[in-house]
Amino acid sequence: MANFHTENIASILNKFDSNMDQGLSAEAFEKARARYGKNEFGSAKNAFPIKVFLEPLLTWRIIVLALTTVILVVSFFNGASSISLHTAGIVGAVLGIHIVYACTTEYRIRDRDMSINRRMVHSIKVIRQGKLEKCAPEDIVPGDLLSFTAGDYVPADARIIESEGLTIDESVLFGTEGPVEKTSMDIPDPALPPEKQKNMAFGGTYVIAGHGIAIVVKTGKQIEIWKQRQDARPMPIANTFAENEIRDLQTIIKITGMIVAAVAVAISWWFEYQNQVTDWQSLIHLGMLFAVAAAPHDVIRLLRLSFSKHAQKLMEKGVTLRNSRSLEKLSRITTFCANEDGLATTRALTISNLFVDEQLVDGNTWQTWLDTLKELTPTERQKAVEALSPGGKIPKGAPHLIFTAGLGTSGGQGIGETVTSNIETTSEAAGSEVMPSLQVTIQKNMESLGYELDSVKTKLPLVDAYPSTRTYGYQMQVFESAPEDYLNIIFGDARIILNTCDSVLINGEISPLLDDKHEMYHEIIDYLLNTKAQVYGVAFHSSDVILKPQEMENNPIFLGFMAFSVSNDEETKTILKSSLDTGLKIILISESKEQETVDMAKDLGLIHNRKAVASREELEAVQREEIDNETAKWLAYSQPTWEQRRNIVLSLKRQGHAVGFLGQNRTDLRAMTVSDITLANSTHASHVVQAAADGLISNKGFQAVRDALLHAREAYHNAAGFLRWNFSCTLSLLLTLTIGTVLHYLYKMPMPLTLTQIIWVQFLSTLLPSFGIGVEHIFADEKHHRPTLFSRARFFSKMTGVDIICRSVTISLMTTIPFFFMLWRSPALSDTLGVSTLMREVFSSGDVGTLNSLDIAIARTVVCTTLIFTQLSTCWQTLRYPWESLFQRMFANSRFIIISIIVIALHLTTLYVEPVAQSLGMAPLKWEWQWTLLFSLTLFLLPLNLAISSHPDDD
């Protein structure tokens, strides 16, 4: 393997057919991609190994159904009279359905998470064919020229060509304590270990500071990080609070079922023992019956399915979570920390200043004048522009400056991809969205002045365009204004444009750009840069031939420059107020000076007085034991250090807050590591911050955060309600079977349900309805879905246990009462006691040839029907909140309504299609419907939702 750190740059460029300035040509890129393939260095292991495949199959219900199927088959071949192959076939078929469902659900969860993760890849800046483009890491090939700035991700091993203070964090690769300064010099030592190769940038690391250019030399599994980590095992994902609580409750129900089964078997054995006839096979069958009834659905996988569905929905709101389980963290956020850019709802820029005709005009004055033109006709607008007098409040050259700037940014090639290192130095977080925002802002101003863009493009056709490069740090557009007459316009960083020009246009006259003017213009630019504005210059040159950037040096005529800045518009203030109304505490962590932070926080409505703002010095003066008391009062911080940011988050967590943090640059990393959930803007945040974040914001800024918080809170509560109902269904089935056993011994009644009927009830009341989880409409109610302060957040409320028990007991009683009265005076009552009588017809296919067996079949059908209908009825009440109507909750999940109709239709088909009814031991109902509908409608209207408090903050 070649030692690229020892080779000179020319040799490497020649080896990969690359160019120092142009990078790879289109042909060279295609050859490299065909030869080296995609830049993928993930694990080669099967995405669905045996352990992952078996995991969804090792659920309690599937295990119990599998054991039941085996026991039934063995008993049948051993000649058990109560067991039919038909019964074993039904149980086996349901087992197969559960296996297919479990595998399908697991696949859907993993596929959805993988789809989301694919959206979170970094955009890599690469120079190809002389243009600065962006592509995904896997599209990088050897020979590509990478452009590095602070915060960038290094996608492959690359030899550094240029380095201006380039510093890279290689701790993830070599475990180094501090960042490593890089150089472009050749290193002759071929035996030098990778961690000492200062002229190499290694894939998987991040740029901390400086700028640089590097040529890719290794990709895919050839890079250094793959060699060191190919045998590394992935870190297991920790269970959420919800999963732990569900697992605990699931274990309780399983253990309860086994205890009840053991007690029932023990009592039956005692009666058998008294009769001196012990049928051990029947005892095993009885225990198996209770085990099947007490086997809960795989609710943990249901929860994960709900999380993955809602994580996908959050993408529509502008937030992409790296792992769907982060939805739980998002739902519990009570405090959110962000800087001024993070709190903005959009990144739209506005003109903050114009400088033209040696006159500085603030944005408000310019915008006010534009507003006076809105009601004018095109002719009147033109007259108003022409009537501007030299030296007036609005300079005569201002419209000309806007028009020319619009031509310089609307040419159509490379816009948004031409941000040079000189521009990027003004703000690490400026990112690629600056140029598109400039284009939109300038075009809006052009339209306000009366220019029609389509007409301008027709009259001034674009004949050539050049993006900015390292050599020429501006973009250039060439337009044909007349035959053999061309207008050459350059647009870019104001200082670069100014240094390129040798003359200036003032009040329509061209004059030399003397040193004193240069100095004055630079002072104004520096002043505007100190206000965090982005300053861009415009210059032009007329020629009779098409010029290239190198021919424009010292020829353009300087028109002026304009400053752009992010404004805190009314929409941002409205969103912040709305967020505060939801109970969210917002902490401003500003990079501005103290007074600027105070003014900004007041303008945003976060504070009302200076005492709520802390400076870096004030934080340093606070004693460690007093910091919690102080941070409880402060709502904004001015220029805190990275360690202070971390301490702020830790202090808020000690006070009981769940803290979210919106990271921007590497100074936020320490605070992000201790926050409950972290977000980053996919456009503005550095790659290293994006990699550390739990989720990325793609659009809408803080509005996306607010919407995602409300969505996650309600989705989390809805999932809790659905799983509580699911547990209630399992427990009510177990209680119904238990009560039936008690009635058998007290009143000699037959069992209320057969094995096939128990499985049928589970199929209709827990398996099919699970398709409706996670698809409900989210109302995102700001008034009711508020965060709660607690040291350990809960998925289930304190009343969940009482809620499940009360609902289960009520459903069981409503189911058992009609069964009891229908058989009270029937001759179908058992005449003897014991397990043999108890198991009579429980495993049969339901022979209804005799009067007694028909009465029993009808009674069991009533039990089965009532149980299914009452369970469906209580679902709506379980999910309903105290502040909403029942019908509002019903229509919040249209899919569940459809599923309920399908469940009812399937059950009615079972009752009135004779072969199907016989297979499940059921019989058609006639007048018995009055019992079923009476108890079902009663539970439909009975508000059994004790676990949902009307005052959630009290939980």
VEXLUMBA-333317 format. One record per residue (C-alpha): x, y, z; residue number from 1. Coordinates in steps of 0.25 Angstrom, whole numbers, plus 5000, padded with zeros to 4 digits. Example, Ala and Ser with C-alpha at 12.3 -4.5 7.8 and 13.67 -1.06 7.14 Angstrom:
<atoms>
5049,4982,5031,1
5055,4996,5029,2
</atoms>
This chain:
<atoms>
5000,5000,5000,1
5006,5014,4996,2
5011,5023,5007,3
5003,5035,5002,4
5009,5044,5013,5
5023,5043,5006,6
5019,5046,4992,7
5019,5060,4986,8
5006,5066,4982,9
5009,5066,4967,10
5011,5051,4967,11
4998,5048,4975,12
4990,5058,4965,13
4996,5050,4953,14
4993,5037,4959,15
4978,5040,4961,16
4977,5048,4948,17
4973,5060,4956,18
4976,5075,4955,19
4981,5085,4966,20
4971,5096,4962,21
4960,5088,4955,22
4959,5075,4962,23
4954,5063,4955,24
4948,5064,4941,25
4935,5058,4938,26
4942,5046,4931,27
4952,5044,4942,28
4941,5044,4952,29
4933,5033,4945,30
4946,5025,4943,31
4949,5026,4958,32
4935,5023,4962,33
4935,5010,4953,34
4948,5006,4959,35
4947,5009,4974,36
4932,5008,4976,37
4925,5015,4987,38
4932,5021,4999,39
4925,5012,5009,40
4932,5006,5020,41
4921,5001,5029,42
4921,4987,5035,43
4920,4976,5025,44
4912,4968,5034,45
4898,4964,5031,46
4888,4975,5034,47
4879,4964,5039,48
4887,4954,5047,49
4882,4942,5054,50
4880,4949,5067,51
4873,4961,5061,52
4864,4951,5053,53
4861,4943,5066,54
4858,4955,5075,55
4844,4958,5070,56
4841,4943,5071,57
4845,4941,5085,58
4833,4948,5091,59
4824,4942,5102,60
4812,4940,5094,61
4819,4934,5082,62
4827,4925,5092,63
4814,4921,5099,64
4806,4918,5085,65
4818,4910,5080,66
4818,4901,5093,67
4803,4900,5092,68
4804,4895,5078,69
4814,4885,5081,70
4806,4880,5094,71
4793,4879,5085,72
4800,4871,5074,73
4807,4862,5084,74
4794,4860,5092,75
4786,4857,5079,76
4796,4846,5074,77
4796,4840,5088,78
4781,4838,5087,79
4775,4849,5096,80
4760,4849,5094,81
4758,4864,5097,82
4769,4869,5086,83
4766,4869,5071,84
4775,4872,5060,85
4766,4883,5056,86
4769,4891,5069,87
4784,4889,5068,88
4783,4894,5053,89
4776,4906,5058,90
4786,4909,5069,91
4798,4906,5059,92
4792,4916,5048,93
4790,4927,5059,94
4805,4924,5063,95
4809,4926,5048,96
4801,4939,5047,97
4808,4944,5060,98
4822,4941,5054,99
4819,4947,5041,100
4814,4960,5048,101
4826,4960,5058,102
4836,4959,5046,103
4828,4969,5038,104
4827,4979,5049,105
4842,4978,5052,106
4846,4980,5038,107
4837,4992,5037,108
4843,4998,5049,109
4857,4996,5044,110
4854,5000,5030,111
4848,5013,5034,112
4860,5016,5044,113
4870,5013,5032,114
4862,5022,5023,115
4862,5034,5033,116
4877,5031,5036,117
4880,5033,5021,118
4875,5047,5022,119
4885,5051,5032,120
4897,5049,5024,121
4907,5061,5023,122
4908,5069,5011,123
4923,5069,5007,124
4929,5081,4999,125
4937,5076,4987,126
4944,5083,4975,127
4940,5076,4962,128
4942,5082,4948,129
4946,5095,4955,130
4933,5097,4963,131
4931,5095,4978,132
4920,5085,4979,133
4913,5077,4990,134
4911,5062,4990,135
4909,5051,5000,136
4921,5044,5006,137
4918,5031,4999,138
4920,5039,4986,139
4934,5043,4989,140
4945,5036,4980,141
4960,5036,4980,142
4965,5049,4973,143
4954,5058,4978,144
4959,5071,4984,145
4952,5074,4998,146
4950,5088,5003,147
4952,5088,5018,148
4947,5098,5028,149
4944,5098,5043,150
4934,5088,5047,151
4935,5080,5034,152
4934,5064,5034,153
4946,5057,5027,154
4939,5046,5018,155
4952,5039,5014,156
4967,5038,5015,157
4973,5050,5008,158
4986,5057,5006,159
4986,5071,5010,160
4990,5081,4999,161
4988,5094,5005,162
4987,5097,5020,163
4984,5111,5027,164
4983,5107,5042,165
4976,5094,5039,166
4974,5087,5052,167
4967,5073,5052,168
4961,5065,5064,169
4966,5051,5062,170
4962,5046,5076,171
4951,5037,5070,172
4962,5030,5062,173
4975,5030,5070,174
4970,5034,5084,175
4979,5047,5084,176
4975,5057,5095,177
4976,5070,5087,178
4974,5074,5072,179
4985,5072,5063,180
4991,5083,5054,181
4992,5079,5040,182
5002,5083,5029,183
5004,5082,5014,184
5019,5078,5014,185
5024,5065,5010,186
5029,5056,5020,187
5040,5046,5015,188
5039,5036,5026,189
5032,5024,5021,190
5031,5016,5034,191
5023,5028,5041,192
5011,5023,5048,193
4997,5029,5043,194
4995,5037,5056,195
5008,5045,5053,196
5005,5047,5038,197
5003,5062,5040,198
5000,5064,5025,199
4989,5054,5024,200
4974,5056,5028,201
4967,5043,5032,202
4953,5039,5029,203
4943,5039,5041,204
4950,5051,5048,205
4946,5066,5048,206
4952,5079,5045,207
4953,5088,5058,208
4959,5101,5052,209
4965,5107,5040,210
4964,5104,5025,211
4970,5095,5015,212
4970,5087,5002,213
4973,5072,5001,214
4972,5061,4991,215
4965,5048,4994,216
4975,5036,4993,217
4967,5025,5000,218
4952,5022,5001,219
4943,5011,5006,220
4950,5000,5014,221
4964,5004,5010,222
4963,5016,5020,223
4970,5016,5033,224
4957,5016,5042,225
4952,5003,5035,226
4966,4996,5038,227
4965,4999,5053,228
4950,4997,5055,229
4946,4986,5046,230
4944,4976,5057,231
4938,4987,5067,232
4924,4983,5072,233
4913,4993,5071,234
4909,5000,5084,235
4895,4994,5089,236
4884,5005,5089,237
4879,5007,5104,238
4865,5004,5107,239
4856,5016,5109,240
4848,5019,5121,241
4836,5014,5114,242
4841,5001,5110,243
4846,4998,5124,244
4832,5002,5130,245
4825,4993,5120,246
4835,4982,5122,247
4832,4982,5137,248
4817,4983,5135,249
4818,4972,5125,250
4826,4963,5134,251
4815,4966,5145,252
4804,4961,5136,253
4812,4949,5132,254
4815,4945,5146,255
4801,4947,5150,256
4796,4938,5139,257
4806,4927,5143,258
4802,4928,5158,259
4787,4928,5154,260
4790,4916,5145,261
4797,4909,5156,262
4786,4911,5166,263
4776,4906,5156,264
4784,4894,5154,265
4786,4892,5168,266
4771,4893,5172,267
4767,4884,5160,268
4778,4874,5165,269
4772,4874,5179,270
4758,4871,5173,271
4764,4860,5165,272
4772,4854,5176,273
4759,4854,5185,274
4753,4845,5174,275
4765,4837,5173,276
4766,4839,5158,277
4777,4849,5154,278
4778,4852,5139,279
4792,4859,5138,280
4790,4862,5123,281
4777,4870,5126,282
4784,4877,5137,283
4795,4881,5127,284
4785,4886,5117,285
4778,4894,5128,286
4791,4901,5132,287
4793,4903,5117,288
4779,4910,5115,289
4782,4920,5126,290
4796,4923,5120,291
4791,4926,5106,292
4780,4935,5112,293
4791,4942,5121,294
4801,4944,5109,295
4801,4959,5106,296
4804,4964,5092,297
4818,4969,5089,298
4815,4983,5094,299
4830,4987,5094,300
4831,4985,5079,301
4817,4993,5078,302
4823,5004,5085,303
4836,5004,5076,304
4826,5004,5064,305
4819,5016,5069,306
4832,5023,5072,307
4837,5020,5057,308
4824,5025,5051,309
4824,5038,5059,310
4838,5040,5056,311
4835,5039,5041,312
4824,5049,5043,313
4833,5059,5050,314
4841,5060,5038,315
4829,5067,5031,316
4830,5077,5043,317
4845,5080,5040,318
4852,5071,5050,319
4859,5058,5047,320
4862,5049,5059,321
4875,5040,5058,322
4868,5029,5066,323
4853,5028,5067,324
4854,5025,5082,325
4859,5039,5084,326
4844,5043,5082,327
4843,5040,5097,328
4854,5050,5101,329
4847,5060,5092,330
4834,5058,5099,331
4840,5061,5112,332
4847,5074,5110,333
4844,5085,5119,334
4856,5094,5116,335
4862,5098,5103,336
4875,5105,5101,337
4879,5112,5088,338
4886,5124,5083,339
4880,5135,5075,340
4881,5128,5062,341
4875,5115,5067,342
4863,5123,5072,343
4860,5129,5059,344
4848,5122,5051,345
4855,5125,5038,346
4869,5129,5032,347
4863,5139,5023,348
4873,5151,5022,349
4869,5165,5021,350
4877,5177,5016,351
4882,5184,5028,352
4890,5195,5021,353
4893,5200,5007,354
4906,5207,5003,355
4906,5214,4990,356
4910,5228,4985,357
4918,5229,4997,358
4905,5229,5006,359
4901,5219,5016,360
4887,5216,5017,361
4881,5207,5028,362
4871,5196,5024,363
4859,5202,5031,364
4860,5215,5022,365
4862,5207,5010,366
4850,5198,5013,367
4841,5210,5016,368
4844,5216,5003,369
4841,5203,4996,370
4828,5202,5003,371
4824,5215,4997,372
4826,5209,4983,373
4816,5198,4985,374
4804,5205,4981,375
4810,5212,4969,376
4808,5207,4955,377
4821,5202,4947,378
4821,5216,4940,379
4820,5224,4953,380
4831,5215,4960,381
4840,5218,4948,382
4838,5233,4950,383
4840,5232,4965,384
4853,5225,4963,385
4858,5235,4953,386
4854,5246,4962,387
4864,5243,4973,388
4873,5254,4975,389
4888,5253,4978,390
4891,5254,4992,391
4877,5251,4996,392
4872,5241,5007,393
4872,5230,4997,394
4884,5231,4988,395
4882,5232,4973,396
4891,5220,4971,397
4883,5211,4981,398
4873,5205,4970,399
4885,5203,4961,400
4893,5195,4972,401
4881,5186,4975,402
4878,5184,4960,403
4893,5180,4957,404
4894,5172,4970,405
4882,5164,4965,406
4888,5161,4952,407
4901,5157,4959,408
4893,5146,4968,409
4882,5142,4958,410
4891,5136,4947,411
4887,5122,4951,412
4900,5115,4952,413
4907,5111,4965,414
4898,5120,4974,415
4899,5114,4988,416
4911,5106,4985,417
4921,5118,4983,418
4923,5122,4997,419
4938,5124,4998,420
4947,5122,5010,421
4948,5137,5011,422
4933,5139,5013,423
4933,5127,5022,424
4943,5133,5032,425
4932,5144,5036,426
4924,5133,5042,427
4926,5118,5044,428
4911,5116,5044,429
4908,5124,5031,430
4908,5111,5023,431
4903,5109,5009,432
4889,5116,5011,433
4895,5130,5011,434
4895,5131,4996,435
4881,5126,4993,436
4876,5136,5004,437
4883,5147,4997,438
4878,5144,4984,439
4863,5143,4989,440
4865,5156,4997,441
4871,5164,4985,442
4861,5159,4976,443
4850,5164,4985,444
4856,5177,4985,445
4857,5177,4970,446
4842,5174,4969,447
4839,5185,4978,448
4846,5194,4969,449
4838,5190,4958,450
4847,5181,4950,451
4841,5168,4944,452
4852,5157,4945,453
4847,5149,4933,454
4847,5162,4925,455
4861,5165,4930,456
4866,5152,4926,457
4861,5153,4912,458
4867,5167,4910,459
4880,5163,4916,460
4883,5148,4913,461
4893,5141,4921,462
4905,5137,4912,463
4915,5132,4923,464
4916,5130,4938,465
4928,5126,4947,466
4927,5122,4961,467
4936,5127,4972,468
4949,5119,4973,469
4961,5120,4982,470
4968,5129,4972,471
4957,5138,4969,472
4948,5139,4982,473
4936,5145,4975,474
4925,5140,4965,475
4924,5146,4951,476
4913,5147,4942,477
4914,5152,4927,478
4902,5157,4920,479
4900,5162,4906,480
4894,5176,4906,481
4895,5178,4891,482
4902,5171,4879,483
4917,5171,4882,484
4914,5178,4895,485
4916,5171,4908,486
4913,5174,4923,487
4922,5167,4933,488
4917,5167,4947,489
4925,5162,4959,490
4918,5159,4973,491
4924,5154,4986,492
4931,5158,4999,493
4932,5173,4999,494
4946,5173,5003,495
4950,5164,4991,496
4942,5172,4982,497
4947,5185,4987,498
4962,5181,4985,499
4959,5176,4971,500
4954,5190,4966,501
4962,5202,4962,502
4951,5212,4960,503
4937,5215,4966,504
4924,5220,4961,505
4919,5232,4969,506
4906,5240,4965,507
4908,5234,4951,508
4922,5238,4949,509
4934,5229,4949,510
4946,5233,4958,511
4959,5227,4962,512
4958,5218,4975,513
4969,5225,4983,514
4976,5220,4995,515
4968,5229,5005,516
4955,5224,4999,517
4960,5210,5000,518
4963,5212,5015,519
4949,5219,5017,520
4941,5208,5010,521
4949,5197,5018,522
4946,5204,5031,523
4931,5204,5028,524
4932,5189,5024,525
4939,5186,5037,526
4928,5193,5045,527
4917,5186,5038,528
4924,5172,5040,529
4925,5175,5055,530
4910,5176,5055,531
4909,5161,5050,532
4905,5166,5037,533
4909,5159,5024,534
4915,5170,5014,535
4915,5167,4999,536
4921,5176,4988,537
4916,5179,4974,538
4925,5183,4962,539
4923,5183,4947,540
4931,5185,4934,541
4926,5187,4920,542
4934,5181,4909,543
4933,5177,4894,544
4937,5163,4897,545
4934,5152,4907,546
4943,5153,4919,547
4948,5143,4929,548
4951,5145,4943,549
4966,5147,4941,550
4963,5158,4931,551
4955,5165,4941,552
4966,5168,4951,553
4968,5183,4953,554
4957,5186,4942,555
4944,5186,4949,556
4936,5199,4954,557
4932,5198,4968,558
4917,5201,4970,559
4916,5199,4985,560
4913,5189,4995,561
4901,5184,5004,562
4900,5177,5017,563
4891,5166,5021,564
4887,5161,5034,565
4877,5152,5041,566
4865,5159,5047,567
4856,5155,5059,568
4843,5157,5052,569
4829,5156,5058,570
4828,5142,5054,571
4840,5138,5062,572
4834,5146,5074,573
4820,5139,5072,574
4826,5125,5072,575
4835,5128,5085,576
4823,5133,5092,577
4815,5121,5088,578
4826,5112,5093,579
4826,5119,5106,580
4811,5117,5107,581
4813,5102,5106,582
4821,5102,5119,583
4835,5102,5112,584
4846,5109,5118,585
4855,5116,5108,586
4870,5119,5111,587
4877,5129,5101,588
4892,5126,5101,589
4897,5137,5092,590
4911,5140,5086,591
4908,5155,5087,592
4913,5165,5097,593
4905,5167,5110,594
4897,5179,5106,595
4894,5173,5093,596
4889,5160,5099,597
4880,5168,5109,598
4874,5176,5097,599
4872,5163,5089,600
4866,5155,5100,601
4856,5167,5103,602
4853,5168,5088,603
4850,5153,5087,604
4841,5154,5100,605
4849,5145,5108,606
4853,5154,5119,607
4847,5167,5125,608
4859,5173,5133,609
4875,5172,5133,610
4875,5163,5145,611
4871,5151,5137,612
4884,5152,5128,613
4897,5147,5133,614
4911,5150,5127,615
4923,5141,5126,616
4929,5149,5137,617
4917,5148,5146,618
4917,5133,5144,619
4931,5131,5148,620
4928,5139,5161,621
4917,5129,5165,622
4921,5119,5176,623
4919,5105,5172,624
4909,5103,5183,625
4901,5115,5179,626
4900,5112,5164,627
4887,5105,5164,628
4880,5117,5172,629
4886,5126,5161,630
4883,5118,5149,631
4868,5117,5153,632
4867,5132,5152,633
4875,5134,5139,634
4869,5133,5125,635
4880,5138,5116,636
4895,5137,5116,637
4905,5146,5109,638
4917,5139,5103,639
4918,5127,5113,640
4930,5118,5111,641
4929,5103,5107,642
4930,5099,5122,643
4920,5109,5127,644
4910,5104,5116,645
4912,5090,5122,646
4910,5095,5136,647
4897,5102,5132,648
4891,5089,5126,649
4896,5081,5138,650
4890,5091,5148,651
4876,5091,5141,652
4876,5076,5141,653
4879,5076,5156,654
4867,5085,5157,655
4858,5075,5151,656
4858,5080,5137,657
4859,5071,5124,658
4868,5080,5116,659
4869,5081,5101,660
4881,5088,5094,661
4882,5093,5080,662
4896,5093,5076,663
4903,5102,5067,664
4918,5100,5067,665
4929,5092,5075,666
4928,5101,5087,667
4914,5095,5090,668
4919,5080,5090,669
4922,5079,5105,670
4908,5084,5108,671
4902,5075,5097,672
4908,5063,5104,673
4901,5065,5117,674
4887,5070,5111,675
4875,5060,5110,676
4874,5063,5095,677
4882,5071,5085,678
4878,5077,5072,679
4886,5084,5061,680
4882,5091,5049,681
4886,5083,5037,682
4889,5095,5029,683
4896,5104,5039,684
4903,5095,5049,685
4916,5089,5047,686
4918,5075,5044,687
4924,5071,5057,688
4912,5077,5064,689
4902,5070,5054,690
4909,5057,5057,691
4907,5059,5072,692
4893,5063,5071,693
4881,5054,5074,694
4873,5061,5062,695
4874,5071,5051,696
4866,5083,5048,697
4864,5084,5033,698
4855,5096,5032,699
4846,5106,5040,700
4856,5108,5050,701
4851,5108,5065,702
4837,5107,5060,703
4840,5093,5056,704
4845,5090,5070,705
4833,5096,5076,706
4824,5087,5067,707
4832,5075,5069,708
4831,5077,5084,709
4816,5078,5084,710
4815,5066,5074,711
4824,5057,5083,712
4817,5060,5096,713
4804,5056,5090,714
4809,5044,5083,715
4816,5039,5095,716
4803,5040,5103,717
4795,5034,5092,718
4804,5022,5092,719
4803,5020,5107,720
4788,5020,5106,721
4788,5010,5095,722
4797,5001,5102,723
4789,5002,5115,724
4777,4998,5107,725
4785,4986,5101,726
4789,4981,5115,727
4774,4983,5120,728
4770,4974,5108,729
4780,4963,5113,730
4776,4964,5127,731
4761,4964,5125,732
4763,4951,5117,733
4770,4945,5128,734
4760,4950,5139,735
4749,4945,5130,736
4755,4931,5130,737
4758,4932,5145,738
4744,4936,5148,739
4739,4925,5139,740
4747,4914,5147,741
4742,4920,5160,742
4727,4918,5155,743
4730,4904,5150,744
4734,4900,5164,745
4723,4908,5171,746
4712,4906,5162,747
4716,4894,5153,748
4716,4903,5140,749
4725,4900,5128,750
4737,4908,5124,751
4733,4922,5118,752
4743,4921,5106,753
4750,4910,5098,754
4764,4910,5094,755
4761,4914,5080,756
4752,4925,5085,757
4762,4931,5094,758
4772,4931,5082,759
4761,4937,5074,760
4758,4948,5084,761
4773,4951,5085,762
4774,4952,5070,763
4763,4962,5068,764
4765,4970,5081,765
4780,4972,5081,766
4787,4967,5068,767
4778,4974,5058,768
4776,4987,5066,769
4792,4988,5067,770
4791,4993,5052,771
4785,5006,5057,772
4796,5010,5067,773
4804,5022,5063,774
4795,5027,5052,775
4786,5036,5060,776
4784,5051,5057,777
4792,5059,5066,778
4785,5072,5071,779
4797,5078,5078,780
4789,5085,5088,781
4797,5096,5094,782
4788,5097,5106,783
4788,5083,5111,784
4800,5076,5106,785
4810,5083,5116,786
4823,5077,5121,787
4825,5072,5136,788
4836,5074,5145,789
4841,5061,5152,790
4854,5054,5155,791
4850,5041,5147,792
4840,5043,5136,793
4829,5033,5135,794
4822,5027,5123,795
4811,5021,5131,796
4804,5030,5141,797
4803,5026,5156,798
4789,5022,5154,799
4792,5013,5142,800
4791,5000,5151,801
4778,5004,5157,802
4773,5008,5143,803
4777,4995,5136,804
4771,4986,5148,805
4758,4994,5148,806
4756,4994,5133,807
4759,4979,5133,808
4750,4975,5145,809
4739,4983,5138,810
4740,4977,5125,811
4741,4963,5131,812
4728,4965,5140,813
4721,4971,5128,814
4725,4958,5120,815
4722,4948,5131,816
4709,4953,5136,817
4701,4949,5123,818
4708,4936,5123,819
4704,4933,5137,820
4690,4936,5135,821
4688,4929,5122,822
4693,4916,5128,823
4688,4918,5142,824
4675,4909,5140,825
4680,4902,5127,826
4682,4887,5127,827
4696,4889,5121,828
4702,4891,5135,829
4712,4881,5139,830
4708,4870,5148,831
4722,4867,5154,832
4734,4874,5158,833
4749,4872,5154,834
4758,4876,5144,835
4752,4866,5134,836
4739,4873,5134,837
4746,4886,5134,838
4753,4883,5121,839
4741,4877,5114,840
4739,4883,5101,841
4750,4894,5104,842
4759,4888,5093,843
4748,4882,5084,844
4744,4889,5071,845
4730,4891,5077,846
4720,4880,5074,847
4706,4886,5075,848
4698,4874,5072,849
4691,4873,5086,850
4683,4882,5093,851
4693,4884,5105,852
4705,4886,5095,853
4696,4896,5087,854
4693,4904,5100,855
4708,4904,5104,856
4712,4909,5090,857
4702,4920,5090,858
4706,4924,5104,859
4721,4924,5100,860
4718,4932,5087,861
4711,4942,5096,862
4724,4943,5105,863
4733,4944,5093,864
4725,4954,5086,865
4723,4963,5098,866
4738,4962,5101,867
4742,4967,5087,868
4732,4978,5086,869
4734,4983,5101,870
4749,4983,5098,871
4747,4991,5086,872
4738,5001,5093,873
4747,5003,5104,874
4759,5007,5094,875
4753,5020,5091,876
4750,5024,5105,877
4764,5019,5109,878
4770,5029,5099,879
4761,5040,5101,880
4765,5052,5109,881
4756,5059,5119,882
4756,5072,5111,883
4751,5065,5098,884
4739,5059,5093,885
4738,5044,5091,886
4735,5046,5076,887
4746,5055,5074,888
4756,5044,5080,889
4749,5034,5071,890
4751,5042,5058,891
4765,5045,5062,892
4769,5031,5057,893
4761,5028,5045,894
4770,5015,5042,895
4765,5010,5056,896
4751,5012,5052,897
4753,5004,5039,898
4760,4993,5047,899
4749,4993,5057,900
4739,4991,5046,901
4747,4980,5040,902
4748,4973,5054,903
4733,4974,5055,904
4731,4969,5041,905
4741,4957,5043,906
4734,4953,5056,907
4720,4954,5050,908
4725,4945,5039,909
4730,4935,5049,910
4716,4935,5055,911
4707,4933,5043,912
4716,4925,5034,913
4713,4911,5039,914
4727,4904,5036,915
4734,4916,5042,916
4725,4916,5054,917
4727,4901,5056,918
4742,4902,5055,919
4742,4912,5067,920
4731,4905,5075,921
4721,4917,5073,922
4707,4918,5069,923
4698,4929,5063,924
4692,4939,5073,925
4678,4944,5072,926
4671,4950,5084,927
4684,4949,5092,928
4689,4961,5084,929
4682,4970,5095,930
4691,4965,5105,931
4704,4967,5097,932
4700,4981,5092,933
4695,4986,5105,934
4708,4983,5112,935
4716,4988,5100,936
4709,5001,5099,937
4710,5003,5114,938
4725,5002,5114,939
4725,5011,5101,940
4720,5022,5110,941
4727,5019,5123,942
4739,5028,5124,943
4749,5017,5129,944
4762,5026,5127,945
4766,5028,5141,946
4781,5029,5137,947
4779,5042,5129,948
4778,5053,5139,949
4771,5066,5135,950
4783,5073,5142,951
4796,5066,5136,952
4805,5076,5143,953
4801,5069,5156,954
4806,5056,5152,955
</atoms>
